[in-house]
């Protein structure tokens, strides 16, 4: 294939563009980013991850995916499912950090009518829904010890009982788990069961943070530029050199998810045919200068373009933006804001913010 550069600024050649342009699913309903973004990765660790996926996808082995928030753990799980022998079977995902212990058990195992207040009818849990297919347990490191014990039993015996029930239910489910926690440290602190860890960790996959994959940032930027331009049916120009420099130097605490959101917003605000400059990235001042950005001024006399300078209003807007960006997962929103989940919960109540 010809290696002539399509865009010298991004250092992307025709082979890269060929892969970036593929959006049709191979099978199983997973398409676009889920299957194709890794094929253009220049990062050795990511290439090794996808080489490993090809080797283990067709097995029934449990898989543990570890990496920071926003590195694409759920996308990796989807890619494994799509290439597995279960590709045409159910694929069910559960965020273990989003639900209280009792609600999580009911969500996973289901419940019988009358099992607790509000249980007005029998409910089938995620394990039953995923029978024959794959169950993805996201943020498993936040799971309560009692639920961990029940998960271990299902892994060992492939049976469980609904909450409030005694009848054993047999299922055939492959487990893929993910966490952004250090499970080894959690085991040492007796916060995660060692037997469950070893049962889940038959195959371990580690996803590097985006700051350690700088060579992939131009490719991902171009992928998202094409994706969102097509979605809104808008002809958008290339990124300027300054904007690419800022993106490459940014520390990306939110990883690929943060990059995706920044590019999507830039596509929405630039005019047809316009290049995407630094202003369109709408990065905060701290992020901009930390990424090596130079002094910049907006159009007003004070050098700022905030809608308001009221500190309480600014705080409320930042909290709402972080919640929207993380689809209202408070733990992830707190990480973006640099505060604890408890502090965020307090501020949500203080500002009377509702979903």
N, C-alpha and C positions, 0 to 999 in steps of 0.2 A: 504493500500500500504506500502511496506517496506520502512523504513526511514533510512536505512543504507547510510552513506555518500558516494557519488561518488567521491568527491574531497575534502578531509579535509581542504585544503588550502582555497578553496572558500566557504566552509560550504554550499554546495549545495547537497541536497539529491535526491533520485530517483523521488520523486513527483515533485520536481522542474524541473528535467531533462525531465520528461514526458511532462510537460507543455511547456518547452523550445523547445521541438522537434516538436510540432504541428505547421505545416505551411500551412495546407489546409484551404481555406476559408469556412466559414459556409454558407455564401450566399453573393450576391451583389458584389463579386469581390475583397473584402478586405481580405487580408491574412497576415500571419506572424506577424510582429511587430504590425501592426495596431490593431489586435484583441487579440494577445496572450501575449504580454509583461506584461500587467497589471495583468494578472492572477497569476503571480508569485511574484507580489510585496508584500513585507513585511511591507510596509509603510501604516499606518492606514488611512491617508488622501487620498492616491491613491485608496485604497480599497473602501473607501466611495464614491469616484468619480465614480467608476465602478458600485457600487450598485445603485447610482443615475441614471446612464445611462440606466440601465435595466428598471427603473421605468418610465423614460420620453421619451425613444427612439421612442416609437410607437405613441406618441402624435404629434400634429402639432405645439406645442409651440415653440416660438423663444428662442434661447439659446445664452448666452453670456459666452465665455470661456476667462478667464483672467490668465495670467502667464507670466513669463519672456521669452525672446527670447530663443528658443531651448528646451522648456519644453515639446513639443509635442502637441501643441494646434490643429494643423491640423490633427494629428493622432486621437485625441479625436473626432474631427468632423467627420472623416471618420468612426470611430467605431459607432458613433450615427447613421449615415446614414445606415451603414451595418445592424444594428439591428432594423431599423425603418420599417414602412409599405411601405416606398418609396425606399426600398433597390434595386429594379430593375428599378428604374427611374433615370433620369440624376442627376449626382452629379457634380456641377461646382464650382470651386474655383477661387477667385480673390484676388490678393494682392493689397489692397487699397493704400499702401505706395509706390508702384513701379511706379505709373502713375500720371501724371499731372492732374489737375482738369478736364480740357476739355476732355482729353483722357480717363479718368476714367468714365466720364458720357457716352461717346460714347461706351466704353467697356461694361458698365452695361446695358444701355438702347437701344443701337444701334443708328443708324442715317439714315436719308433719303438721297437719292442722291442729291448732291448739298448743303447739310446742312452747309458745310464749305469747305475751300480749301483742295483739295485732296479727298473729298468724292465723288468718281466717280460712286459709286453704293450703293444701299441700303445695310445696314449691320445690322444683327440681334445681339442684345446684350445678355449678360449673363442671364438676367432674362428670355428672351424668350427661350434660350437654356436649362434653368433649369426648364422649365414649367412641373409641375407634380412631380418634384423632390426637390432637396435641393441646395441652393446657400450658399456657405461658403465665408464670407467676412472677410478676414484676415487683421489685422492691421487697424481695422475700426476707431481707435482713431486718425488716421492721415487723415481722410477724411475731405474735405472742407465743410464749413457750407451749401453752396447751394446744394451740393450733399446729405448731411445729410437730408435736407428737402425733397428731392425727394425720398430718401429711406423710410422716414417716411410715405409718401403718399402711396407708394406701400404696405407697411405693413398694413396700415389702409384700403385701398380700393382695393388692389390687382390689380390695374391698373396703367398704365404709358403710356407715349408717347415717341417715338423715338426723338432724337435730330433733330430739323428741321421739325418735323412732328406734326400734331394735332390729329391724329386718336388715340383714347384710345385703348390700348391693354390689355386684361385681362389675368392674369396668376395665377396659383396655385403653389406657391413656398414657401417652408419652409426656414427660414433664420437661419443660425448659424453664429454668429459673434465672432471674437477673437481680443484681443488686449494685448499688453504688457505695455500699458499706464495706468495710474490711471485715469479712466474716471470720478470718483467723483471730483477729483481735476480739471480736464478739464472742467467739468460743472461749477464749482465755478469760473473759470477763463473765462467763456463764450466761450470756445473753442469746446464744445460739447453740443448738444441740450439735455436738460433734458427730453423732451417728447420722443425723440428717445431712450435715455438711458433706460427709464422705459418700452418702447415698446419692446426693445431687451432683457431686463433683466427679462423676465418671469421666466426663470431658469438660475441661475448663477453657473458656475463651476470654481473653482480656482485650478490651478495646482501648487504644491509647486516646488521650484527650486531643482535641483539635490543635492545641498549641504545640504538640509534638508532631504534627502532620502538616507543617506549613507548606510543604510542596504540593499538598492536595487542595489548598484553599482556592487557587485560581480555577481549578477544575470544578470544584463545588459551586463557586460563584457563577461560573458560566452555565452550569447545569440549572441552577435556580433561576438565573436570568431568563433562560429559554423556557423553563417550566411556567413561571408566573406570567411572562409575556404572552405565552400561548393561552393561558387560562383567561386572561382579561382581554385577549384579542387586541394587543397593543404592540406596535413596533417601537422597541426601546433600543437605544444605542449602547455601545460598549461602556465599560467602566473606565474612568480616567486613570492615569498612572498614579496620581495622588490617592485616589480611593482604593486602588488595589494595594498600595503600600500600607495604608492604614489597616486594611483588613488582614493583611499578612502579619502585621506586627501586633495586632490586638491579642490579648491573652485568652479570650474566649472562655470565660468561666461557665457559660451556658452551652459551650461546644457547638455541634452542628445545628442543634435546635435554635440557638441564638443567631447563628449565621443565617439560617433559613428565614427567620423572622425579619432580620434586618434587610435582607435582599427583597423579600416580599413587599415590605413597606416602601423601599426605594422604587420598585417597579410601579407602585400605585401612585406615587407623588410626582414622578418625572413626566414631562410632556412627551408626546409622540415624537420619535426621532431624536430626542435629546440624549446626550451621554449622561452616565450616572456619576456625579461628582461626590466629593466628600460631604457636602451639605445634604445630599439626598439620603445618605446613610443614617442621618439622625442619631448618631451616637452621642452619649452623654459627654460632657466636658471631660470628666475623669477618664472615661474610656478612650476618648479621642487623643488626649495628650499622652496617656500611658502607652498608646499605640504609636507614638512618634509624630502625632499631628502637630502642625505649626499653628501659630496664633491666627485666629480667624475672628471676624466681626460680622454681625448680622446687620440688617438694614436699619434698625432703630438706633437712637442716639446713645442708649445705655449699653450697647454691645450685647444685648441678650434678646431672645425672642420668646421668652416664657409668656404664656397666656396671663399668668398672674405671678406676683412675687410673694403672695401670702404663704407662709411656711406650711401651715396646716393644709391648705389646698394642694400645694406641691406634693406633700407627703401622701395625701389621699390619692392623687393622680398616679403617683409612682406605684402605690400598692395595687390599684386597679389594673394598671398596665402590666405589672408582674403577674397578677392572677390570670389575666386574659392570655398572656404569653404562655403560661404553663397550664392552660385549660383548667384553672381553678384548683390545681393541686397545691395545697398550701405549703407543703414541705419544700417543693421545688421553687415556689415563689419566694419563700423566705431565703433560700440560698442565693437567688438572683439579687435580693435586696441586701444581703450581707447581715441578716439578723436571724435570731432563733425562731423556730416555728411557734413557740409559745408567745414570743414578742409580737409576731405577725398576727396571731390570733387575737391578742389584746387590742392591737391597733385596728383590726377589722371591726371589732366591736365598738371601739372608741369612735371611729368614723362612720359607724352604721352602714357599712358596706355589705350589700347582699348580692348573691349570684343573680 
